[in-house]
Amino acid sequence: MIEKRRFGRTGHMSTATIFGAAALKNVSQGEADRTLDLLLEYGVNHIDTAPRYGDAELRIGPWMRAHRDDFFLATKTGQRTYTAARDEIRRSLDRLRVDSVDLLQLHSLAHPGEWEIAMGTGGALDAAVEARAEGLTRFIGVTGHGWTIASMHLRSLERFDFDSVLMPWNFVMGESDRYREDFDAVCALCEERDVAVQTIKSVARGPWATTEPNRNTWYQPLEDSLDIERAVHWVLARPGIFLNTVGDLDLLPIVLDAASRFEGSPGDDAMRRVVEARRATTLFGIGT
C-alpha cells in the first residue's frame, strides 16, 4: 500500500501518489474501470482530473455512484472569465455525476495576461469562490507548468489564500538553481500556511524525439522500471509533497508499485546516472 500524507489544511489523508486522470483522456470505459481496480488495489484515494483531459471526467463519472466516498475528488477549470468558468464548473459536475467536488483548481495559470483576467474582478476565481459558497466545492487550488510557474504561484498566493498548488518537480528541474529556489520558496510558504503541494512530471524524460510517440503522454517518459522507481522515490523523499501519477496506463502500475515500496531517496548521484544514461532533459525549454 502507498503511504498517506495530510493534504494541507483540508485534513484529508491522501495517498502520497495522486491519480492523474489525464491517463483516461482517450480510453474506453472498460479500461477506465480496470484502472479503478488498480487504484483500489494500491489504496489510492485521491483523483485529479480536468475538463481538458478529454473524456476523463466522463470515464470517472460511473465510478462515483459506488465509490464517491472512497476518493478525494479534484477537478479544474481552464476558463479565465467568471461566466465561462461558472458554466464549466457545472458541466464538470454533470460529467462526473456528483453534486460537488472536494477541490476545484484554476488550471494552468501561468501566463501573466491570463492571470490578470482570472484573478481579477469578473474572473475565474470569482466563479470558484462562488462555487465554494454554494457547496459545489470545499477547497480551491491553482495549477501550472513551466519554469515560471513556481514564481507565479507565489504571486497567486499573495492574491488569494489557495488551499493547494500544483507544479512540476523532478531531478532535472531541481538542478536549475532558479527553479529550485522558487520551488523551495513556494513549499516554505505552503508549509507556513498549511497549503498542499502537488507535483507533476516526476518521470518525464524530455520532449518526444520522434514524430510517432508510443505512450499516452505529451512528453517522453522514463520507461525502465528501475529508472521510474528512482525518479518516484526521489520526488517522494521530499517531506509533505504529493506526486501526481503518469498519463500512460501501461506505466501507471510501475509508478504505483514504486510508490508502494518507497523507503527513501535514491540520492542525487543515482539520479544523475539516470539523467546521463537516458539523456533526460527539460520539457520547458532552457531554464537558468
LUMPARO-206716 format. One line per 2 residues: number of its first residue (from 1); their letters; for each residue z, y, x of N, C-alpha, C. Coordinates in steps of 0.05 Angstrom, whole numbers. Layout:
BEGIN
NUM) A) Z:Y:X:Z:Y:X:Z:Y:X; ...;
//
This chain:
BEGIN
1) MI) 0:-24:17:0:0:0:0:25:18; -9:46:6:-11:72:21:13:88:16;
3) EK) 24:100:37:48:116:34:44:140:15; 65:150:3:64:173:-15:78:197:-2;
5) RR) 67:220:-8:78:245:1:81:264:-22; 100:282:-20:104:301:-42:81:322:-41;
7) FG) 67:324:-64:44:342:-66:54:371:-72; 67:382:-52:76:410:-55:95:414:-78;
9) RT) 94:438:-89:113:445:-110:108:431:-136; 85:417:-138:80:401:-162:102:379:-165;
11) GH) 113:371:-143:133:350:-143:122:322:-146; 96:320:-150:83:293:-153:83:279:-126;
13) MS) 91:254:-126:89:237:-102:62:224:-101; 43:238:-89:15:229:-87:12:211:-63;
15) TA) -7:192:-65:-14:176:-42:-25:195:-20; -20:189:5:-29:206:27:-59:207:27;
17) TI) -73:187:17:-102:188:13:-108:192:-17; -122:213:-22:-130:221:-49:-159:212:-53;
19) FG) -165:200:-76:-192:191:-81:-211:215:-86; -230:219:-68:-250:239:-72:-273:228:-89;
21) AA) -274:238:-114:-292:226:-134:-321:234:-130; -328:249:-110:-356:253:-104:-370:227:-99;
23) AL) -355:206:-92:-366:180:-88:-378:168:-114; -371:179:-137:-381:169:-162:-404:185:-173;
25) KN) -415:203:-157:-435:222:-168:-460:209:-179; -468:186:-169:-493:174:-178:-491:143:-180;
27) VS) -468:133:-189:-464:105:-192:-463:97:-221; -465:71:-226:-463:61:-253:-434:60:-262;
29) QG) -429:56:-288:-402:54:-298:-389:29:-287; -404:8:-284:-393:-17:-272:-383:-12:-244;
31) EA) -398:2:-228:-390:8:-200:-365:25:-201; -364:45:-219:-341:62:-221:-316:46:-229;
33) DR) -319:27:-248:-297:11:-257:-286:-6:-234; -304:-17:-218:-295:-33:-195:-280:-16:-175;
35) TL) -288:9:-173:-274:28:-155:-246:33:-165; -242:36:-191:-215:39:-202:-198:15:-195;
37) DL) -209:-9:-197:-193:-33:-189:-184:-31:-160; -202:-21:-143:-195:-19:-115:-173:2:-111;
39) LL) -175:25:-125:-155:45:-123:-127:34:-131; -127:20:-153:-102:8:-163:-91:-12:-143;
41) EY) -109:-27:-130:-100:-47:-110:-85:-34:-87; -94:-10:-79:-81:4:-57:-60:24:-66;
43) GV) -56:26:-92:-36:43:-103:-43:73:-103; -69:79:-100:-78:107:-101:-72:118:-128;
45) NH) -60:141:-129:-51:152:-155:-59:182:-159; -80:190:-145:-89:218:-146:-119:218:-143;
47) ID) -133:231:-163:-162:232:-164:-170:262:-162; -190:267:-146:-200:294:-143:-230:294:-149;
49) TA) -238:308:-171:-266:308:-179:-275:337:-183; -300:340:-193:-311:366:-198:-337:364:-214;
51) PR) -344:384:-229:-370:384:-244:-394:381:-225; -392:391:-201:-414:389:-182:-418:361:-171;
53) YG) -400:343:-177:-403:316:-167:-419:298:-186; -442:308:-194:-460:292:-210:-446:281:-235;
55) DA) -447:254:-238:-435:241:-262:-406:233:-258; -393:242:-237:-366:233:-231:-347:236:-254;
57) EL) -346:260:-266:-328:264:-289:-334:245:-312; -359:240:-317:-367:221:-338:-358:193:-331;
59) RI) -359:185:-306:-351:158:-298:-320:155:-299; -306:176:-294:-277:175:-294:-267:175:-323;
61) GP) -281:188:-341:-272:190:-369:-263:164:-382; -278:143:-381:-270:118:-393:-244:106:-382;
63) WM) -238:112:-357:-213:102:-345:-188:115:-358; -192:140:-366:-168:156:-373:-155:146:-399;
65) RA) -170:132:-415:-158:121:-440:-134:103:-434; -137:87:-413:-116:67:-407:-100:75:-383;
67) HR) -110:94:-366:-97:99:-340:-90:128:-336; -90:145:-356:-84:173:-351:-57:177:-338;
69) DD) -37:162:-346:-10:165:-335:-7:154:-306; -28:140:-297:-27:128:-271:-37:147:-249;
71) FF) -49:169:-257:-62:187:-237:-55:216:-241; -51:229:-219:-51:258:-218:-81:266:-218;
73) LA) -90:280:-238:-118:285:-242:-126:314:-236; -144:317:-217:-153:344:-209:-183:347:-213;
75) TK) -191:370:-223:-220:377:-223:-222:406:-214; -246:416:-216:-252:443:-205:-271:458:-223;
77) TG) -273:484:-218:-295:499:-229:-309:514:-206; -335:511:-205:-351:525:-185:-363:551:-195;
79) QR) -356:558:-220:-366:583:-231:-349:606:-220; -361:630:-221:-347:653:-209:-337:674:-230;
81) TY) -349:674:-253:-341:693:-274:-323:680:-294; -308:696:-308:-289:686:-328:-302:669:-349;
83) TA) -323:680:-361:-336:665:-383:-348:639:-375; -362:639:-353:-375:614:-343:-354:594:-335;
85) AR) -332:603:-322:-311:585:-313:-296:574:-338; -290:591:-357:-276:582:-381:-292:560:-395;
87) DE) -318:563:-397:-335:543:-410:-336:517:-394; -338:520:-367:-340:496:-350:-314:480:-351;
89) IR) -291:494:-351:-265:480:-352:-264:463:-377; -272:474:-400:-270:459:-425:-291:436:-425;
91) RS) -314:440:-413:-333:419:-411:-322:396:-394; -309:403:-372:-297:382:-355:-276:365:-371;
93) LD) -260:378:-387:-240:363:-402:-254:344:-421; -276:353:-434:-291:335:-452:-303:312:-436;
95) RL) -314:317:-413:-326:296:-397:-305:276:-387; -282:286:-380:-260:269:-371:-245:255:-393;
97) RV) -250:264:-418:-237:253:-442:-207:256:-441; -198:280:-433:-170:286:-431:-165:313:-444;
99) DS) -140:318:-452:-132:343:-463:-125:364:-441; -118:353:-418:-111:371:-396:-113:356:-369;
101) VD) -115:371:-348:-114:360:-321:-88:370:-307; -81:358:-285:-57:366:-271:-63:390:-253;
103) LL) -87:390:-241:-94:411:-222:-123:420:-227; -126:446:-230:-153:459:-232:-157:476:-208;
105) QL) -180:472:-194:-185:486:-169:-210:503:-170; -209:526:-157:-233:542:-153:-249:529:-131;
107) HS) -273:521:-137:-289:503:-119:-304:519:-98; -300:511:-73:-316:521:-51:-317:552:-50;
109) LA) -294:564:-49:-292:593:-49:-290:604:-21; -314:605:-8:-315:614:20:-331:639:24;
111) HP) -352:644:8:-369:667:12:-354:692:2; -353:713:19:-337:737:12:-346:750:-14;
113) GE) -372:751:-19:-382:763:-43:-373:747:-68; -376:721:-67:-367:704:-89:-337:706:-92;
115) WE) -323:708:-70:-294:710:-71:-285:735:-87; -299:757:-81:-292:782:-95:-296:779:-125;
117) IA) -317:766:-133:-322:762:-162:-301:743:-174; -297:720:-162:-280:700:-173:-251:709:-174;
119) MG) -242:725:-154:-214:733:-152:-209:760:-165; -230:773:-174:-227:799:-186:-223:798:-216;
121) TG) -220:822:-228:-217:823:-257:-242:812:-271; -238:794:-290:-261:782:-304:-273:759:-288;
123) GA) -258:749:-268:-268:728:-251:-258:700:-259; -266:680:-244:-258:652:-250:-228:648:-249;
125) LD) -215:663:-231:-186:660:-230:-173:667:-257; -183:687:-270:-172:694:-297:-175:670:-316;
127) AA) -197:656:-314:-201:633:-332:-182:611:-325; -177:607:-299:-158:586:-291:-129:593:-300;
129) VE) -121:618:-297:-95:626:-306:-92:623:-336; -113:630:-351:-113:627:-379:-111:597:-387;
131) AR) -125:580:-372:-124:551:-378:-96:540:-373; -83:551:-353:-55:542:-348:-37:551:-371;
133) AE) -41:576:-380:-24:586:-402:-28:570:-427; -52:560:-431:-59:544:-455:-52:515:-452;
135) GL) -42:507:-429:-34:479:-425:-57:461:-418; -80:472:-410:-103:456:-402:-101:446:-373;
137) TR) -84:459:-358:-77:450:-330:-49:458:-325; -36:444:-306:-9:452:-298:-8:468:-273;
139) FI) -28:464:-256:-28:477:-230:-57:487:-223; -58:506:-204:-83:519:-196:-86:518:-166;
141) GV) -109:510:-156:-114:508:-128:-141:521:-120; -147:520:-94:-171:532:-84:-182:514:-61;
143) TG) -208:511:-60:-220:493:-40:-243:506:-25; -252:493:-4:-275:504:10:-282:488:35;
145) HG) -307:495:46:-317:482:70:-322:504:92; -329:495:115:-339:513:136:-318:523:155;
147) WT) -327:536:177:-310:546:198:-292:569:188; -301:584:168:-285:607:159:-266:601:136;
149) IA) -266:577:126:-251:572:101:-221:574:105; -211:567:129:-182:569:133:-173:599:131;
151) SM) -189:616:144:-182:645:143:-186:656:115; -206:645:100:-209:654:72:-186:644:55;
153) HL) -176:620:61:-153:611:45:-128:629:50; -125:639:74:-103:658:79:-107:682:61;
155) RS) -131:691:59:-137:714:42:-132:708:13; -140:684:4:-135:675:-23:-105:674:-29;
157) LE) -90:663:-11:-61:661:-15:-47:687:-15; -59:708:-3:-48:735:-5:-53:746:-33;
159) RF) -75:739:-45:-83:750:-71:-68:735:-94; -65:709:-91:-54:693:-114:-37:670:-103;
161) DF) -17:663:-118:2:642:-110:-9:614:-118; -29:605:-103:-41:579:-109:-21:556:-104;
163) DS) -25:534:-118:-8:511:-115:-19:491:-95; -44:493:-88:-56:475:-68:-80:488:-55;
165) VL) -87:478:-31:-112:486:-18:-125:461:-8; -151:463:-3:-167:440:8:-186:451:28;
167) MP) -188:438:52:-205:448:73:-211:425:93; -232:428:109:-238:406:128:-218:404:150;
169) WN) -214:379:159:-197:374:183:-204:347:195; -213:348:219:-219:324:235:-216:332:265;
171) FV) -219:312:282:-215:318:310:-234:338:322; -259:337:314:-279:356:325:-272:384:317;
173) MG) -264:388:292:-257:415:283:-230:424:296; -213:405:301:-188:412:314:-191:420:343;
175) ES) -214:413:355:-219:421:383:-228:450:385; -235:463:362:-242:491:362:-216:508:361;
177) DR) -211:524:381:-187:540:382:-184:558:358; -206:571:351:-205:590:328:-199:576:302;
179) YR) -213:554:297:-208:540:272:-180:528:271; -171:516:293:-145:504:294:-123:525:290;
181) ED) -127:548:301:-107:569:297:-105:578:267; -129:581:255:-129:588:226:-118:565:209;
183) FD) -125:540:216:-115:517:201:-85:516:204; -75:519:228:-46:519:232:-32:541:216;
185) AV) -45:564:215:-33:587:200:-32:581:170; -53:569:160:-53:561:132:-31:541:126;
187) CA) -29:520:143:-9:499:140:19:511:141; 24:529:159:50:542:162:58:557:137;
189) LC) 38:573:127:43:588:102:48:570:79; 32:548:77:35:530:55:62:515:56;
191) EE) 71:509:80:97:496:83:119:515:73; 116:541:80:136:561:72:136:564:42;
193) RD) 113:563:29:111:567:0:111:541:-16; 112:519:-2:111:492:-16:85:488:-30;
195) VA) 63:494:-16:36:491:-27:24:466:-14; 11:449:-30:0:424:-20:-26:430:-4;
197) VQ) -30:415:18:-53:418:35:-69:392:34; -94:394:24:-112:371:24:-133:376:45;
199) TI) -142:354:57:-163:356:78:-187:338:71; -210:346:80:-235:331:76:-250:327:102;
201) KS) -270:310:102:-287:305:125:-273:291:148; -253:275:142:-238:261:164:-256:242:180;
203) VA) -276:230:167:-293:210:181:-321:220:185; -324:247:184:-351:258:188:-359:255:218;
205) RG) -383:246:222:-394:243:249:-411:268:257; -426:279:236:-443:302:241:-465:303:220;
207) PW) -483:322:223:-506:323:204:-523:298:208; -538:292:187:-556:269:188:-578:275:209;
209) AT) -582:255:226:-603:258:247:-629:244:238; -629:235:213:-653:221:202:-659:233:175;
211) TE) -684:231:167:-692:241:141:-687:220:119; -677:197:127:-672:175:108:-643:166:111;
213) PN) -623:181:101:-595:174:103:-590:147:89; -572:131:100:-566:105:88:-538:104:76;
215) RN) -526:128:72:-499:130:60:-499:151:38; -481:148:19:-479:166:-4:-462:190:4;
217) TW) -469:203:26:-455:226:36:-476:246:46; -469:272:43:-488:292:53:-487:296:83;
219) YQ) -467:283:95:-464:284:125:-465:255:134; -470:251:160:-469:224:172:-440:217:178;
221) PL) -430:195:167:-402:188:172:-400:168:195; -376:166:205:-370:144:223:-372:118:207;
223) ED) -381:96:219:-385:72:204:-370:48:216; -364:49:242:-349:27:254:-320:28:244;
225) SL) -309:5:237:-283:4:224:-261:14:243; -263:9:269:-243:19:288:-245:49:291;
227) DI) -269:60:291:-273:89:292:-260:102:268; -266:90:245:-255:101:220:-224:100:220;
229) ER) -214:77:228:-185:75:230:-172:96:247; -184:101:270:-173:121:288:-175:149:276;
231) AV) -198:155:263:-201:181:251:-181:186:228; -178:165:211:-160:167:189:-131:170:198;
233) HW) -123:154:218:-96:156:228:-91:182:242; -111:193:256:-107:219:269:-101:241:249;
235) VL) -115:241:226:-110:261:205:-83:256:192; -77:231:185:-52:226:171:-28:231:188;
237) AR) -31:232:214:-9:236:232:2:264:230; -13:282:218:-3:310:214:16:309:190;
239) PG) 41:316:194:60:314:172:52:331:147; 55:319:124:53:334:99:26:338:87;
241) IF) 5:332:103:-22:337:92:-33:312:79; -55:316:63:-68:294:49:-97:291:59;
243) LN) -106:267:57:-134:261:65:-150:253:41; -170:268:34:-188:260:12:-209:241:22;
245) TV) -214:220:7:-230:198:18:-259:204:19; -274:185:32:-302:188:38:-319:185:13;
247) GD) -343:197:13:-361:197:-10:-379:173:-12; -374:152:4:-391:128:3:-374:105:-5;
249) LD) -382:91:-27:-366:69:-37:-364:45:-19; -384:41:-2:-383:19:17:-362:24:39;
251) LL) -359:49:46:-339:57:67:-311:61:56; -309:65:30:-283:71:17:-263:49:23;
253) PI) -269:23:21:-249:2:27:-239:4:55; -257:11:74:-248:13:102:-228:36:106;
255) VL) -234:58:93:-216:81:94:-189:75:82; -189:62:58:-164:55:45:-148:35:60;
257) DA) -162:15:72:-148:-5:88:-135:8:112; -150:26:125:-139:40:148:-114:56:140;
259) AS) -116:70:118:-93:86:109:-69:68:102; -74:45:92:-52:27:85:-37:16:109;
261) RF) -50:17:132:-38:7:157:-30:30:176; -28:54:165:-21:77:182:7:74:193;
263) EG) 10:78:219:36:78:232:39:102:251; 17:115:257:19:138:275:-9:145:286;
265) SP) -10:167:302:-35:177:313:-45:159:335; -71:155:337:-82:140:360:-82:156:385;
267) GD) -77:183:383:-76:200:406:-103:214:410; -102:237:423:-126:253:427:-145:240:446;
269) DA) -135:226:466:-153:212:484:-171:192:470; -158:176:452:-174:156:437:-195:170:420;
271) MR) -188:192:408:-207:207:391:-230:218:408; -224:227:432:-245:238:449:-265:215:456;
273) RV) -255:191:459:-273:169:465:-291:163:441; -280:165:417:-296:162:393:-318:183:391;
275) VE) -310:208:396:-329:230:395:-351:226:415; -344:219:439:-364:215:460:-382:191:454;
277) AR) -371:169:446:-386:145:441:-406:149:417; -397:163:397:-414:167:373:-429:194:373;
279) RA) -424:209:394:-437:236:396:-430:252:371; -405:251:363:-396:266:339:-398:296:344;
281) TT) -403:310:323:-406:339:325:-398:352:299; -399:378:298:-391:393:274:-413:392:252;
283) LF) -404:394:228:-423:396:205:-432:424:199; -417:443:211:-420:471:201:-431:490:221;
285) GI) -448:481:239:-458:500:259:-438:504:282; -442:524:297:-426:529:321:-399:542:313;
287) GT) -377:530:322:-351:541:318:-340:550:344; -326:572:345:-315:582:370:-285:587:367;
//
